[in-house]
Amino acid sequence: MSDVLSPVSPTLRGQVALITGGGRGIGAATAQALARKGAHVVIASRSAAELDATVLQLRAAGLAASARVLDVADEAAVDAVFSDIAATLGRLDILVNNAAILLSAPFASMTMADWDRLMAINLRGAVLCARQAFRLMMVQAHGGSLVNVSSLGGIANTVKFPGYAAYTVSKFALSGLTEALAAEGKTHGIRVNAVAPGAVDTAMLRQAAPHLRTRTGPAEIARIIAFLCDPGESGCMTGAILPIDSNL
């Protein structure tokens, strides 16, 4: 995460935002971007150490942040975190479904255990979190905003790479989920959009695909996510999937 600055445009003051996969990379950068807009950000991931470091950095800059350790594939754990947010913070205005893993293996030799693990986090986790977000936002007069972090690999007619079948399928599904939930959310004032970036310079990319190089950083994607979260900037948008052809 880049150096944290004080809020510059607190258009989300008083709102609560949950970012999954929020301990590092795009998630941590998104937490910073939303906190700078005045939101109380709740970051969630499986790594307590990463969460603690990110929250400490945000709070050191005077920004409102807290953390929840969470495995998004665990239904009971997801339900508990959302219940806790409702009880302690009283509302949920924004959900950013960012938690994901990237596994590489030739399709013919990959194990179904790896396929199921990736789908559990990348797709099931997004569904579980979105369902709970809908339940909270449907009873709020102001609705809310969901942003799914998909991938350029989940967009038709873009370049695909051998070895990433499971990841590609999960991101196509996430794009479909975005469109389906946008239709369901309209009558409740819930907007659902997605970003679909190509390669982004994150630890996950460097670990899973060290051969890929990009000059696009997490902060650049986070600014687009923050735009989609802010009803004052993108209130007319729902069901949009924004492809971002990364700067290689």
C-alpha positions in Angstrom: 0.0 0.0 0.0 1.3 3.5 -0.9 1.8 6.1 1.8 -1.5 7.0 3.4 -2.6 10.6 3.3 -5.3 12.4 5.2 -8.8 12.5 3.7 -9.0 14.7 0.7 -12.6 14.3 -0.4 -14.8 12.9 2.4 -17.8 12.2 0.2 -18.3 8.9 2.0 -18.2 10.3 5.5 -20.4 8.2 7.8 -20.5 5.2 5.5 -19.1 1.7 6.3 -17.2 -0.3 3.7 -16.1 -3.9 3.9 -13.2 -5.0 1.6 -12.4 -8.7 1.4 -8.8 -9.6 0.7 -8.1 -6.2 2.3 -4.7 -6.9 3.9 -2.5 -6.2 0.9 -2.5 -5.4 -2.8 -5.6 -4.1 -4.5 -7.7 -4.6 -1.3 -5.3 -2.6 0.9 -5.1 0.2 -1.7 -8.9 0.2 -2.0 -9.2 0.5 1.8 -6.9 3.5 1.7 -8.9 5.1 -1.2 -12.3 4.7 0.6 -10.9 5.8 3.9 -9.6 8.9 2.3 -13.2 9.6 1.2 -14.3 9.4 4.8 -15.6 5.9 5.1 -15.0 3.6 8.0 -13.2 0.7 6.2 -13.4 -2.9 7.5 -10.7 -5.0 5.9 -11.0 -8.8 6.0 -8.7 -11.6 5.0 -7.2 -14.8 6.4 -3.9 -13.2 7.4 -4.2 -11.4 10.8 -0.6 -10.1 10.4 -1.4 -8.3 7.1 -4.6 -6.9 8.5 -3.0 -5.5 11.6 -0.2 -3.8 9.5 -2.7 -2.2 7.1 -5.1 -1.1 9.9 -2.1 0.4 11.8 -1.0 2.4 8.8 -4.5 3.7 8.1 -5.1 4.7 11.7 -1.7 6.4 11.9 -3.0 8.8 9.2 -6.1 9.5 11.2 -8.4 7.3 9.0 -11.2 5.1 10.4 -10.4 1.4 10.0 -10.9 -2.0 11.6 -10.2 -5.6 10.7 -11.9 -9.0 10.7 -10.1 -12.3 10.1 -12.2 -14.1 7.6 -12.1 -17.1 5.3 -14.7 -16.0 2.7 -15.4 -19.6 1.7 -16.7 -20.4 5.2 -20.4 -19.6 5.3 -20.7 -19.5 9.1 -17.6 -17.2 9.3 -19.0 -14.9 6.7 -22.4 -14.7 8.4 -20.7 -14.0 11.7 -18.6 -11.1 10.3 -21.6 -9.4 8.7 -23.6 -9.8 11.9 -20.7 -8.3 13.9 -20.5 -5.3 11.5 -24.2 -4.7 11.8 -24.1 -4.9 15.6 -21.0 -2.8 16.1 -21.1 -0.3 13.3 -24.9 -0.2 12.6 -24.8 -0.3 8.8 -23.0 -1.5 5.7 -22.9 0.8 2.7 -20.2 -0.7 0.5 -18.9 -4.2 -0.2 -15.8 -4.8 -2.3 -15.5 -8.5 -3.2 -11.7 -8.6 -3.8 -10.6 -11.9 -2.1 -9.2 -14.3 -4.6 -6.4 -16.8 -5.3 -4.5 -17.5 -8.5 -3.5 -21.1 -9.2 -1.7 -22.2 -12.4 -1.7 -25.7 -13.7 -2.2 -27.4 -17.1 -5.9 -28.2 -17.3 -5.4 -31.9 -18.1 -3.3 -32.4 -15.0 -4.8 -30.0 -12.5 -6.5 -31.6 -9.5 -10.1 -31.1 -8.7 -9.1 -30.2 -5.2 -7.2 -27.2 -6.6 -10.2 -26.4 -8.8 -12.6 -26.6 -5.9 -10.4 -24.5 -3.6 -10.1 -21.7 -6.2 -13.8 -21.7 -6.9 -14.6 -21.7 -3.2 -12.6 -18.5 -2.6 -13.0 -16.6 -5.9 -16.7 -17.4 -6.5 -18.4 -19.0 -3.5 -16.8 -16.4 -1.3 -18.1 -13.5 -3.4 -21.6 -15.1 -3.4 -21.7 -15.5 0.4 -20.5 -12.0 1.0 -22.8 -10.4 -1.6 -25.8 -12.3 -0.1 -25.2 -11.0 3.4 -24.5 -7.5 2.0 -27.9 -7.6 0.2 -29.6 -8.7 3.4 -28.2 -5.7 5.3 -28.6 -3.1 2.4 -32.2 -4.1 1.6 -33.4 -2.8 4.9 -31.5 0.5 4.6 -33.4 3.3 3.0 -30.3 4.3 1.1 -29.4 0.9 -0.3 -25.7 0.4 -1.0 -23.0 -0.4 -3.5 -21.2 -3.7 -4.4 -18.1 -3.8 -6.5 -16.7 -7.2 -7.6 -13.1 -7.4 -8.6 -13.1 -9.6 -11.7 -10.4 -9.9 -14.3 -9.7 -9.1 -17.9 -9.4 -12.8 -18.2 -13.1 -13.0 -17.4 -14.0 -10.8 -20.4 -14.9 -12.5 -23.7 -12.4 -12.1 -26.6 -9.5 -11.1 -24.5 -6.1 -12.9 -24.5 -6.1 -16.0 -22.3 -3.1 -17.9 -21.0 -2.6 -21.6 -20.7 -2.7 -23.0 -17.2 -5.3 -20.6 -15.9 -8.6 -22.3 -16.8 -9.9 -22.4 -13.2 -9.1 -18.7 -12.6 -10.6 -17.7 -15.9 -13.8 -19.6 -15.3 -14.2 -18.1 -11.8 -13.8 -14.6 -13.2 -16.3 -15.2 -16.0 -18.7 -16.3 -13.3 -18.0 -13.2 -11.2 -18.8 -11.0 -14.2 -22.1 -12.9 -14.6 -22.9 -12.6 -10.9 -22.4 -8.8 -11.3 -25.0 -8.5 -14.0 -27.5 -10.8 -12.2 -27.2 -9.0 -8.9 -27.4 -5.6 -10.5 -30.8 -6.6 -11.8 -31.9 -7.8 -8.4 -30.6 -4.8 -6.6 -32.3 -2.1 -8.6 -35.6 -2.1 -6.6 -33.6 -1.9 -3.4 -31.3 0.9 -4.4 -28.3 -1.5 -4.4 -25.8 -0.9 -7.2 -23.6 -3.7 -8.4 -20.6 -3.1 -10.7 -17.3 -4.7 -11.4 -13.7 -3.9 -12.4 -11.9 -6.3 -14.7 -8.2 -5.5 -14.6 -5.4 -7.2 -16.5 -2.1 -7.8 -14.8 -1.6 -5.7 -11.7 1.7 -5.6 -9.8 0.7 -7.4 -6.6 2.3 -10.1 -4.5 -0.3 -12.6 -5.8 0.7 -12.0 -9.4 4.4 -12.2 -8.6 4.0 -15.5 -6.8 1.6 -17.2 -9.2 2.8 -15.7 -12.6 6.4 -14.3 -12.1 6.8 -14.2 -15.9 4.2 -11.4 -16.2 5.4 -7.8 -15.9 3.2 -4.7 -15.6 3.5 -1.1 -14.6 -0.1 -1.0 -13.4 -0.2 -0.8 -9.6 -2.9 -1.5 -7.0 -3.6 2.2 -6.3 -4.6 2.8 -9.9 -7.3 0.0 -9.7 -8.3 1.2 -6.3 -9.2 4.7 -7.6 -11.6 3.1 -10.1 -13.1 0.9 -7.4 -13.6 4.0 -5.2 -15.3 5.8 -8.1 -17.8 2.9 -8.4 -18.4 2.9 -4.7 -19.2 6.6 -4.5 -22.9 7.3 -5.4 -22.0 11.0 -5.9 -19.6 10.0 -8.7 -21.2 6.9 -10.2 -24.8 6.8 -8.9 -26.2 6.3 -12.4 -24.2 3.1 -12.9 -25.2 -0.5 -12.1 -24.4 -3.7 -13.9 -21.2 -2.2 -15.4 -18.1 -4.3 -15.9 -15.1 -2.0 -16.6 -12.3 -3.8 -18.4 -8.9 -2.3 -17.6 -6.2 -3.2 -20.1 -3.2 -2.9 -17.8 -0.1 -1.0 -18.7 2.5 -3.7 -19.5 
